[in-house]
Structures are given as structure tokens and as C-alpha cells.
Amino acid sequence: MTAMARVLIIGAVEAELGQAARIAQARGAALAQADGVSSGLARLRGEGADLVLCDLAHDVVWLVEAMARERIACPVIACGRDPDAEAVVRAIRAGAKDFLPLPPDADLIAAMLEAAAGERREAPVHRDPAMAAVLKRAGQLARSDAGILITGESGTGKEVLARHVHALSRRAKGPFVALNCAALPESLLESELFGHEKGAFSGAVAARKGKFEQADGGTLLLDEVGEMDPRLQAKLLRALQEREIDKLGGTRPVRVDVRILAATNRDLMAEVRANRFREDLFYRLNVVSLRLPALRERPADIEALAAHFAARFAEANGLPRRALSGEALGLLLAHPWPGNVRELENTIHRAVLLAQGPAIRAEAIELTPLTGGHAHAAAVAVPAPASPATAEVRGVSGLVGRKVEEVERDLILETLTHCLGNRTRAAEILGISIRTLRNKLHEYRAQGAEVPGQTAVLQPYAMAG
Ligand SMILES: Nc1ncnc2c1ncn2[C@@H]1O[C@H](COP(=O)(O)OP(=O)(O)OP(=O)(O)O)[C@@H](O)[C@H]1O
């Protein structure tokens, strides 16, 4: 049993939007439906959702603005057939994440589900003994209700592991709810976690359940928990100790039955020593821990995961299944994977799209150039290129003579342009936290660089791949 993405459909399901709903359901999503934006908003206040699909026939701008006022953070996709371009632009300007043309394309919906809620269908793919040991330990710990701290570099699969623990636990039939603590500013994060009562702040026109209540009877994953500010750390600690939460503006605490899993790519103990993370909270979250090795520490997984992603992306794109050639595999094994499984997934996605002929050959493998300033690249020993072809594919030689910061800035700005200004997606591809990305962009702007803003995306393909 795996956790499902929760999708809220706003609009009539008799027509093409219903087709979109059925595709989402066939891809494993749990559906909820509302006839209009105000009843949709009421559902978001109650049970929340991972993704909203809202028919442009309804007032998407009103919905998105009301959600912002009420501090409800959930991606909204506007949908419609032959819509008026201005209506789409208005919706996106107001904060809708994307536009889905109707009749719906099954692959696009799959990509949107994946972007909103992560890959949810499978247990972790693995072949390396190092990973087998982690999964064995995870299986043993899953049955208890103890808090688990999952550590590992960005993109190693911490969320995948957390879902796996939930699926193996006694709470498997309950909800699995994940929240990225780095992705939201403090006030939004507080409301997102604990919910609020009517009148708690000026936009709070109705009460709303936070992630704690949404996860009641199930599991709550707090991703990038090290990024939480001290005031919220105190509030979280109280919630864990008392098993009850204080909603914003609430007069009475609310009891919750939630298992907490926390994930971090930081050294939390070092954060404790530097007085940035509360020691008592650290011990609460870290009753037991699971450390996910970096991908370069489990080479047998590189091959297994590459084959898995090659098959998955071939199927998703309607392309023939191709195996990796020996040379292509050699390139993958020689790369240090600073962005870990996420980087491998993106690399194989590109390779599947570029491949021709019977196999995925080395030419189709485009590896991220190692700039030294990128994520964890500085910390790893970069193996010598396996062949002259490797160096060419990496394109590193063209960078010699340039400063690391300069190359890093170009990589970040290029990636952001490629993602049409979408910060979340860019941070994901770069393998850095959204907060690090924001700080860097702030710096670049201060230096006078032009930083791409979020563009109105008329073609939703930006979300795929
Ligand atoms: N063992 C695995 N099997 C299949 N897919 C995996 C595995 N590990 C990671 N992935 C895929 O790699 C991507 C990154 O995984 P995930 O989001 O769990 O990493 P993370 O460590 O939580 O990243 P971050 O620190 O940035 O939050 C996801 O698309 C996920 O589906």
C-alpha cells in the first residue's frame, strides 16, 4: 500500500475536466471535487490537497488570491479548452502554477502529479548492499511509532524512504502528508503546519486545518527540518511532547495522533552546536536515525536506478524501451553525482529523449558540468575522465580559466531561465534548497545581474521533465 497524491478538482466533472480527473485517478491520485471556488476553498481549509485543478470557467484568480490571504500553500493548475489567453495570464499572475489545456494529455497530468507530490508509486529501487542495509533497518523501525530522522544529501531519496516507512507501518491506511520547511516563509509555514482559527489574522476568514491535523492517524514528513526558525522549533517541540497542537488564533489545543518523520541534508548536530537548532527538539526528532548514503557510495544502485528510469521515461513518453550501452553505463559509473538520484533521474530522462537506434549510447548522456561550486561537488573526489569522450560530454574543459562563483552564477541563472523562472523546479534540478537558491538570487540581483522572474507559462510543458 502506497500513499496517494490528493487532487482537488474544482468544476463540473461531467465534461473534459472529468477526463483529467479520471486520468489522475488511474495514476493513483485520490480525488475530491467541489462545484465552485468557494466550496473548493472550504475543502482546502478542511482536508487540504497536494494539487488543485480548477476550471477556468470559475474564478481562479479569486481562489488563488483567497488562498494567499488565508496562507494556504498548494499548487493550483488552471484548466480549460481554447481559453482566452488573457484569462490564463491573469490566473498565472495571481499565483496559479500552470495551465492545463483540455482535453487533457495523460502525460502532462502525470508530470503535474509528480511535480506536485513526488513519485509515489514504487518502493525504493535498489541493488547495492549499502542501500539494502538501510532498507532493512527502515523495515524494522517502520512498525514502531518512534520518530525517525532521515539524513542524506539532497536528492538521495529521503522522501522516497519516508513514504516507504509509512507504507510498511501500522499507519499505512492513514494519510501520508509531507511538508518542505524550507520552501515557505515563517508565517506561512506556521499556518501550514498548525492551521488557524477564523480571525487569527486579517485574511483568516474561516478556520483551516494544518498539516498536523491533515496527517491525523497517519504520518507527517517534515522535510528540510533544519531550516525551521527557532520560534517554530519551540512550537513544534511542544506539539511533539504534548501530542496536541495550538492552532493560530486558537483558544484550546487540538489533540493529534501523528507519527513524525523528519528529513535533513544538513548536519543537524552541528546546527545544535552552533545554537541554530534546539537540542531538545533534535533528540525528539532523532529517536532513531536512518542515513541514506550518497549515490556515489552505492555504485550498484546507479545501474539499477538508471535502468529503472530508462524504462519509466520510455513508457511515459511513448518511446521504445532501450537498454544502456556499456559505454553509456561507464560514463554514469564514473560520474560523482553531486545531485544524487534526482540528478541521475534528470540525466536519464534527457537521455531517453535524445537516444536513437537500438540502445542509449554515450552521446545521449549529458552530465552536469562539475564546477566545484555546485552543491556537494567540492566535497567529492572527482574521478579522472574515463575517456576523452567523457571530458567532452561534461564540457568542463571550456570552463577552465573561469572563477568558480562565476560559473555557479551562470549555471543557476541558466537553469532558472530554462525553468521559466520557476524557483522550486530550478532548485530541484540544481540539487540545492530553495532557500539557498533565493539567497543566491538576492546576491546576484544586488550585483546588478538580471534575474528571470516567474514567467506566465502558457505551455505547461515546463513542468514535465
Ligand atoms: N531508490 C529510489 N527509487 C526510485 N526513485 C528514487 C529513489 N531514490 C530517489 N528517487 C527519485 O529521486 C528523486 C529525489 O528523491 P527525493 O525527493 O526522495 O530526495 P530527497 O533526498 O528527499 O531530496 P531533497 O533533500 O532535495 O528534499 C525523486 O524523483 C525520487 O522519486
The ligand as a MOL file (V3000), in Angstrom:
LIG
                    3D

  0  0  0     0  0            999 V3000
M  V30 BEGIN CTAB
M  V30 COUNTS 31 33 0 0 0
M  V30 BEGIN ATOM
M  V30 1 N 15.5170 4.4200 -4.5310 0
M  V30 2 C 14.7980 5.1430 -5.3990 0
M  V30 3 N 14.0000 4.5290 -6.2950 0
M  V30 4 C 13.2790 5.2460 -7.1800 0
M  V30 5 N 13.3170 6.5730 -7.2620 0
M  V30 6 C 14.0910 7.2360 -6.4010 0
M  V30 7 C 14.8590 6.5650 -5.4190 0
M  V30 8 N 15.5290 7.4720 -4.6850 0
M  V30 9 C 15.1930 8.6770 -5.1730 0
M  V30 10 N 14.3270 8.5560 -6.2070 0
M  V30 11 C 13.7780 9.6730 -7.0150 0
M  V30 12 O 14.7390 10.7270 -6.9730 0
M  V30 13 C 14.1290 11.9920 -6.7610 0
M  V30 14 C 14.6490 12.6110 -5.4760 0
M  V30 15 O 14.1720 11.8430 -4.3620 0
M  V30 16 P 13.6520 12.5600 -3.0090 0
M  V30 17 O 12.8130 13.7440 -3.3310 0
M  V30 18 O 13.0810 11.4920 -2.1530 0
M  V30 19 O 15.0500 13.0490 -2.4510 0
M  V30 20 P 15.3550 13.9080 -1.1340 0
M  V30 21 O 16.5620 13.3330 -0.5270 0
M  V30 22 O 14.1130 13.9970 -0.3000 0
M  V30 23 O 15.6880 15.3200 -1.7710 0
M  V30 24 P 15.7650 16.7750 -1.0090 0
M  V30 25 O 16.8320 16.6990 0.0090 0
M  V30 26 O 16.1360 17.7000 -2.1190 0
M  V30 27 O 14.4000 17.0140 -0.4440 0
M  V30 28 C 12.6340 11.7480 -6.7520 0
M  V30 29 O 12.1100 11.9980 -8.0300 0
M  V30 30 C 12.5190 10.2650 -6.4080 0
M  V30 31 O 11.3710 9.7060 -6.9680 0
M  V30 END ATOM
M  V30 BEGIN BOND
M  V30 1 1 1 2
M  V30 2 1 2 3
M  V30 3 2 2 7
M  V30 4 2 3 4
M  V30 5 1 4 5
M  V30 6 2 5 6
M  V30 7 1 6 7
M  V30 8 1 6 10
M  V30 9 1 7 8
M  V30 10 2 8 9
M  V30 11 1 9 10
M  V30 12 1 10 11
M  V30 13 1 11 12
M  V30 14 1 11 30
M  V30 15 1 12 13
M  V30 16 1 13 14
M  V30 17 1 13 28
M  V30 18 1 14 15
M  V30 19 1 15 16
M  V30 20 2 16 17
M  V30 21 1 16 18
M  V30 22 1 16 19
M  V30 23 1 19 20
M  V30 24 2 20 21
M  V30 25 1 20 22
M  V30 26 1 20 23
M  V30 27 1 23 24
M  V30 28 2 24 25
M  V30 29 1 24 26
M  V30 30 1 24 27
M  V30 31 1 28 29
M  V30 32 1 28 30
M  V30 33 1 30 31
M  V30 END BOND
M  V30 END CTAB
M  END
